[in-house]
Amino acid sequence: MVSPVKADTVDAFNGLAAIYDQSRPLYPPECLNVLESRLPFPRGSNTGLDVGCGTGILTRQLAAHFALFDKIVGIDVNPEMLKQAAIRTTDTRVRYEAIPAENIGKHPAGPFAFIIAASAANWFDRPKFYSGASASMIAGGILAFLINRRRFDSDAFLSELEDYLETSVPGYARGRYSSAVGEYSETGCFQEELIDAPNFVDIEEHRVERLISMPNSDAIDYFLSFNDLKRASKMKGQARVRRDLSDLVSRHFGESELVQFPVTAIMTSARYSAVCAG
């Protein structure tokens, strides 16, 4: 039976696909290098899976990085995001499908050499996702999570942004993420989860400190692509939220042409063990 997907998960990024795709930065190539270095050799599969692919930002990066792979598949539950992904993708090795993360078990394109979820796993029912991943990977294949953590504890601009989110979005607290049940949780402790998942071993965490830099004119759209600020816009009106963000950016960056802030890219990866799977 196909697992139902909550409407909050499907609709979370409705209306945001264009600005999401245009304003979100690429993921650090160091993380893709780590993923490649961990793949088994010989792989036995030349197919990778990007789960919760959104507009295909990482999917396209994966296709460029793994140039010898036969296929890179991106899946998501939001039709608007997938439509934008298809528009932006020219590589014929890439294909997109509307499939929930929890339903990847025995995917016809598999088995996969790697499965990766970037800035998306907070929306998953992860016990079901781990089970599905186990059923659709090659022995020794790599399951990876990639997230960007805003370093609000060391940056005055990000700290004030978090203040704004906490006062504007019901239930929000800094360091927490939206979940599939419409609440906020402290997602990101994937190491602990993978230790308890029966079929995954050799768990590693890699961190890349980054300074995100973007034109001042693009920064507001970047922040408005957050699902949290979409919720704030529903309550206050997008014009008000845009004005609030513009004031925040002006206070910290003045007439500067660039907005810059620090984030930590965290990649947690584990190896699928067919022995553990029995």
Salt bridges, closest charged atoms under 4 A:
ASP21 OD1 - ARG60 NH2 2.93
ASP21 OD2 - ARG88 NE 2.50
GLU36 OE1 - HIS65 NE2 2.90
ASP91 OD2 - ARG93 NH2 2.76
GLU97 OE2 - ARG95 NE 2.67
GLU97 OE1 - HIS107 NE2 2.80
GLU160 OE2 - ARG251 NH2 2.32
GLU160 OE1 - HIS252 NE2 2.70
GLU162 OE2 - ARG150 NH2 2.80
ASP163 OD1 - ARG174 NH2 2.31
GLU166 OE1 - ARG174 NH2 3.22
GLU186 OE2 - ARG176 NH2 3.32
GLU193 OE1 - ARG126 NE 2.78
ASP202 OD2 - ARG38 NH2 2.73
ASP202 OD2 - ARG271 NE 3.32
GLU204 OE1 - ARG38 NE 3.63
GLU204 OE1 - HIS206 NE2 2.87
GLU205 OE2 - ARG207 NE 2.92
GLU209 OE1 - ARG151 NH1 2.96
ASP221 OD1 - ARG242 NH2 3.16
ASP244 OD2 - ARG240 NE 3.17
